[in-house]
Amino acid sequence: MTSSSFSALGLAEPLLRSLADAGYSTPTPIQAKAIPHLLDDHDLVGIAQTGTGKTAAFALPILQHLAEDLERTPSKCVRALILAPTRELALQIFDSVQKLSAHMKLRNAVIFGGVGQNPQVQALARGVDVLVATPGRLLDLMGQGAVRLDRVTHLVLDEADRMLDMGFIHDVKRIVGKLPEQRQSLLFSATMPKEVAKLARDMLWEPMRVEVTPEIVTVEAIEQHVFHVQAPQKRALLEQLLKDPKLSRVVVFTRTKHGANRLAGQLAKAGVSADAIHGNKSQNARQKALASFKAGDCRVLVATDLFARGIDVAEVTHVVNFELPNEPESYVHRIGRTGRAGRTGIAYAFCDPSERSQLAAIERLTRVRLAVAGSPIRAPQEGEHPLPPVRDQRPQSRRRAA
């Protein structure tokens, strides 16, 4: 049974005021399930994607715990540490923490690479209640003696599977090794590969497990179509589709950074407001592109898979897979940029003959046959080869012995 109001979850009045200010009145499923466990000081494993409300699910209880302890945070020390895989996600989490703690006297900060470190060092020097960080910059500042983790009471590892994909797991283990053993630890992940499950066992103590909106289910709210098209004709097809004003806010995914730059430039020459976002762009350029897209000034954002889970814009009308990903799970993350916050969404896949194996893998994973060029999504017909079931690879919850 889940609660239908934030007040029933036992949250403090300052947090309820912040939620009201932000226009939130009803908890999402993960918030209703996770917040009571976290207020009771349990460690927790959360299986959830971006867009499910998980940031507030972990931030609200942590902020309440910190507000209950009036001890001043010493210089360079941190009380709650939230690790995120990308700068964009770190900024989104920080913005949420700032809004939720608006009626509390807490110091919050965010640190990430790609920008000058001096403002970050100055913020840390004053002592920080909640620090949102990417692993690389945090380790760098730890090495310089600019931040201490011996006072951390709360740890959150967000999008742990993405940390693994990006090669950050060893950095995370180094950071966790510097934390006090007595702490509350939370791990959130959209999937639970073996390496992440092992990290959870090593990092958490007898955790509760909360799971909402499994990845495969999310594709059901998105109308999906495939266009079988030769690679040289893909750009012309995209420009033709963009003549429809219904494609008002579109994310287009390419495999490479160079391809994203080239396609964004070609669209701009064709009169379409477009920009590219990928790891080779400076932090300022990435933030500017994302802000322009969110504001509606940029109609098309061309992105690489690095941002398949880092673009949290509720009004994305369409996602276009200009090139199909090599990993079918990436397709699920990509199309998850649309159909958010209860809205419906539309996803197009451009499939060259050389990409048919990727298309087959996507259909096996999602158990959906993509509609060909605008026809309704359909189930396998009699006589067609049926789609095999997806095997659940998530481990059962395991508790560590005392």
C-alpha positions in Angstrom: 0.0 0.0 0.0 1.4 3.4 -0.9 0.6 6.9 0.4 -1.5 9.4 -1.6 0.1 12.5 0.0 3.5 13.7 1.1 2.3 14.7 4.5 1.2 11.1 5.2 4.8 10.0 4.6 6.0 11.8 7.7 7.9 14.6 6.0 8.7 17.7 8.0 6.8 21.0 7.4 9.7 22.9 5.6 9.8 20.1 3.1 6.1 20.1 2.6 6.3 23.8 1.9 9.0 23.3 -0.7 7.0 20.6 -2.4 3.9 22.9 -2.4 6.0 25.7 -3.9 7.2 23.4 -6.7 3.6 22.3 -7.4 4.0 18.7 -6.2 1.0 17.3 -4.3 1.1 13.5 -4.8 4.1 11.2 -4.4 5.2 9.1 -7.3 5.3 5.3 -6.7 9.0 5.2 -5.9 8.7 8.2 -3.5 5.8 6.5 -1.7 7.7 3.3 -1.4 11.2 4.5 -0.6 10.6 7.5 1.7 9.3 5.6 4.7 12.2 3.2 4.6 14.7 6.0 4.3 13.2 8.0 7.1 13.6 4.9 9.2 17.4 4.9 8.4 17.4 1.8 6.2 19.9 1.3 3.4 18.1 0.9 0.1 18.4 -0.4 -3.4 16.1 1.3 -5.9 15.4 0.0 -9.4 14.1 3.0 -11.3 14.8 5.1 -14.3 15.1 8.8 -14.6 11.7 10.5 -14.8 10.2 8.4 -12.0 10.8 10.9 -9.3 13.7 9.1 -7.7 15.7 12.3 -7.0 13.1 13.5 -4.5 12.7 10.0 -3.2 16.2 10.0 -1.8 16.7 13.8 -1.3 13.6 14.4 0.9 14.6 11.9 3.7 18.2 13.0 3.6 17.3 16.6 3.9 15.0 15.8 6.8 17.8 13.9 8.6 20.3 16.7 8.1 17.9 19.3 9.3 17.2 17.3 12.5 21.0 17.4 13.3 21.9 21.1 13.9 25.6 20.4 14.1 27.6 22.9 11.9 29.5 21.2 9.1 33.3 21.8 9.5 35.4 23.4 6.8 36.0 21.1 3.8 33.6 18.4 5.3 30.5 16.9 3.7 27.5 15.4 5.4 25.6 13.9 2.5 27.3 12.8 -0.7 25.4 12.1 -3.9 27.5 10.6 -6.8 26.2 11.0 -10.4 27.8 9.8 -13.6 27.5 12.9 -15.7 27.7 16.7 -15.3 24.2 17.2 -16.6 22.7 14.7 -14.1 24.7 16.2 -11.3 23.3 19.6 -12.1 19.7 18.3 -12.3 20.1 16.6 -8.9 21.6 19.8 -7.4 18.8 21.9 -8.7 16.3 19.6 -7.1 18.1 19.6 -3.8 18.2 23.4 -3.9 14.4 23.6 -4.5 13.5 21.0 -1.9 15.8 22.6 0.8 14.6 26.1 0.1 13.1 26.5 3.6 16.0 24.9 5.4 19.3 26.4 6.5 21.5 23.9 4.6 24.5 24.5 2.4 24.5 22.5 -0.8 27.1 22.4 -3.6 27.8 20.6 -6.9 31.2 19.7 -8.4 32.1 18.3 -11.8 34.9 18.4 -14.3 35.2 20.5 -17.4 35.1 23.8 -15.6 37.4 25.8 -13.3 37.7 24.3 -9.8 38.2 27.5 -7.8 34.5 28.2 -7.1 34.0 24.6 -6.2 37.0 24.7 -3.8 35.7 27.9 -2.2 32.2 26.3 -1.7 33.8 23.2 -0.1 35.9 25.3 2.2 32.8 26.6 4.0 31.6 23.0 4.7 28.8 21.5 2.7 25.7 19.7 4.0 24.8 18.1 0.6 27.4 17.6 -2.1 26.5 16.4 -5.6 29.6 15.2 -7.4 30.9 13.3 -10.4 33.5 10.8 -9.4 36.5 12.2 -11.3 36.4 15.7 -10.0 35.7 14.5 -6.5 38.7 12.3 -6.5 40.8 15.1 -7.9 39.7 17.5 -5.1 40.2 14.8 -2.5 43.8 14.4 -3.7 44.3 18.1 -3.3 43.0 18.1 0.2 40.1 20.4 -0.7 37.4 18.0 0.6 37.1 15.5 3.4 34.7 12.6 3.6 35.2 11.4 7.1 32.0 13.2 8.3 29.7 11.7 5.6 26.5 10.3 7.1 24.5 9.7 3.9 25.7 8.3 0.6 23.7 8.0 -2.7 25.0 6.3 -5.8 22.7 7.3 -8.6 22.5 5.5 -12.0 25.0 2.9 -10.9 24.6 0.9 -14.1 25.6 4.0 -16.1 28.6 4.4 -13.8 29.6 0.9 -14.8 29.1 1.6 -18.5 31.3 4.8 -18.3 34.1 3.0 -16.4 33.6 4.8 -13.1 33.0 1.8 -10.8 36.7 1.7 -9.7 36.5 5.4 -8.9 33.3 4.9 -6.9 35.0 2.1 -4.9 37.9 4.3 -4.1 35.5 7.0 -2.9 33.4 4.6 -0.8 36.6 3.3 0.8 37.2 6.7 2.3 33.7 7.0 3.9 32.8 6.2 7.5 31.4 2.7 8.0 28.5 4.1 10.0 26.3 5.8 7.3 23.1 5.4 5.4 23.7 4.2 1.9 21.4 4.2 -1.2 22.0 2.8 -4.6 19.8 3.5 -7.6 20.0 1.9 -11.0 17.8 1.4 -14.0 19.2 -2.2 -14.4 21.0 -4.5 -12.2 24.0 -6.2 -14.0 26.2 -8.5 -11.9 28.9 -5.9 -11.3 26.3 -3.4 -9.9 24.7 -6.1 -7.7 28.1 -6.9 -6.2 28.7 -3.2 -5.6 25.4 -3.0 -3.8 26.3 -6.0 -1.6 29.6 -4.4 -0.7 28.3 -0.9 -0.2 25.0 -1.4 1.6 24.0 -3.0 4.9 20.8 -5.2 4.8 19.2 -2.9 2.3 15.5 -2.6 1.5 14.7 -3.1 -2.1 12.2 -0.9 -4.0 11.4 -1.4 -7.7 9.1 0.6 -9.9 8.5 1.0 -13.6 10.7 -1.7 -15.0 12.5 -0.6 -18.2 10.6 -2.9 -20.6 7.3 -1.6 -19.4 8.2 2.0 -20.2 8.2 1.4 -24.0 4.5 0.6 -23.9 3.6 4.2 -23.5 5.6 5.2 -26.6 4.3 4.9 -30.1 7.2 3.3 -32.1 7.8 3.2 -35.9 10.6 2.0 -38.1 11.6 3.4 -41.5 13.6 1.0 -43.6 15.9 3.5 -45.4 19.4 3.5 -47.0 21.9 5.4 -44.9 22.5 8.1 -47.6 18.8 8.9 -47.6 18.4 9.2 -43.8 19.0 13.0 -43.6 16.5 13.7 -46.4 13.9 11.5 -44.5 14.6 13.4 -41.3 14.2 16.8 -43.0 10.9 15.6 -44.5 9.6 14.5 -41.2 10.6 17.8 -39.6 8.2 19.6 -42.0 5.4 18.4 -39.7 5.0 21.0 -36.9 3.9 18.2 -34.6 7.6 17.4 -34.2 8.1 20.5 -32.1 10.8 19.3 -29.7 12.9 16.4 -31.0 15.9 14.5 -29.7 17.9 12.8 -32.5 20.4 10.1 -31.5 23.6 9.3 -33.5 26.4 6.8 -32.8 29.3 9.3 -32.9 30.2 12.8 -31.7 31.3 13.7 -35.2 28.1 12.4 -36.7 26.1 14.5 -34.2 28.0 17.7 -35.1 27.6 17.0 -38.8 23.9 16.3 -38.6 23.2 19.3 -36.4 25.0 21.5 -38.9 23.2 20.1 -41.9 19.8 20.6 -40.2 20.7 24.2 -39.4 21.6 24.8 -43.1 18.2 23.4 -44.0 16.5 26.0 -41.8 15.9 23.8 -38.7 17.0 25.2 -35.4 19.3 22.4 -34.1 22.3 21.9 -31.8 24.5 19.0 -30.8 25.3 17.7 -27.3 28.1 15.2 -26.6 31.1 14.6 -24.5 33.6 16.6 -26.6 31.7 19.8 -26.1 32.7 22.2 -23.3 30.5 22.2 -20.2 29.3 25.7 -21.0 28.4 24.7 -24.6 26.5 21.6 -23.3 24.6 23.6 -20.7 23.7 26.3 -23.3 22.5 23.7 -25.8 20.3 21.9 -23.2 19.0 25.2 -21.8 18.0 26.4 -25.3 16.3 23.1 -26.0 14.4 23.2 -22.7 13.3 26.8 -23.4 12.0 25.8 -26.9 14.5 28.0 -28.7 16.2 24.9 -30.2 13.8 22.5 -31.9 16.2 19.6 -32.5 18.9 18.3 -30.1 21.3 15.8 -31.7 22.8 13.7 -29.0 25.1 10.7 -28.5 24.3 7.8 -26.1 26.1 9.6 -23.3 23.0 11.7 -23.0 20.4 8.9 -23.4 19.7 9.2 -19.7 20.8 12.8 -19.2 18.2 14.8 -21.0 15.3 15.3 -18.6 12.8 17.4 -20.6 9.1 16.6 -20.0 7.9 18.1 -23.3 10.0 16.0 -25.8 7.5 15.1 -28.5 9.6 12.8 -30.6 12.8 10.7 -30.4 14.6 9.8 -33.7 17.1 7.0 -33.8 19.0 8.3 -36.8 21.4 5.3 -36.3 20.4 2.3 -34.3 22.5 1.6 -31.2 24.6 -1.5 -31.0 23.2 -2.3 -27.5 19.4 -2.8 -27.5 19.2 -1.4 -23.9 20.4 1.9 -25.3 17.4 2.0 -27.5 15.1 1.8 -24.4 17.0 4.6 -22.7 16.9 6.7 -25.9 13.2 6.5 -26.5 12.7 7.1 -22.8 13.4 10.8 -23.5 9.8 11.1 -24.7 6.6 10.0 -23.1 7.8 11.4 -19.7 5.7 12.6 -16.8 2.6 10.8 -17.9 2.7 12.1 -21.4 2.6 10.0 -24.6 5.5 10.0 -27.0 6.5 8.9 -30.5 9.8 7.3 -31.5 11.2 6.8 -35.0 13.9 4.3 -35.9 15.8 4.7 -39.2 17.0 1.2 -40.2 19.6 0.7 -42.9 19.9 -2.9 -44.3 23.2 -3.2 -42.3 21.3 -2.4 -39.1 18.7 -5.1 -39.3 20.4 -7.3 -36.7 20.3 -4.3 -34.2 16.5 -3.9 -35.0 15.9 -7.6 -34.3 17.8 -7.3 -31.0 15.7 -4.3 -30.0 12.4 -6.1 -30.8 13.5 -9.2 -28.8 14.3 -7.0 -25.8 11.2 -4.9 -25.9 8.9 -7.7 -27.1 7.4 -5.2 -29.5 7.5 -5.3 -33.3 8.1 -1.8 -34.4 5.4 -0.6 -36.9 6.8 -0.1 -40.4 6.6 3.6 -41.6 3.6 4.7 -39.6 1.4 1.6 -39.3 0.1 0.7 -35.8 2.4 -1.3 -33.5 1.2 -4.9 -33.8 1.8 -8.2 -32.1 3.2 -11.1 -34.1 0.7 -12.5 -36.5 -0.1 -16.2 -36.9 2.7 -17.9 -38.8 5.2 -15.2 -37.9 8.3 -16.0 -35.8 7.3 -15.1 -32.3 9.4 -12.8 -30.2 11.2 -14.8 -27.5 10.5 -13.8 -23.9 13.0 -11.6 -22.1 14.8 -13.3 -19.3 14.8 -11.4 -16.0 18.5 -11.1 -15.1 18.0 -9.1 -11.9 19.3 -10.9 -8.8 17.0 -11.4 -5.8 17.6 -9.2 -2.8 20.5 -10.5 -0.7 21.2 -9.5 2.9 24.7 -9.4 4.3 25.4 -11.3 7.4 26.2 -9.4 10.5 
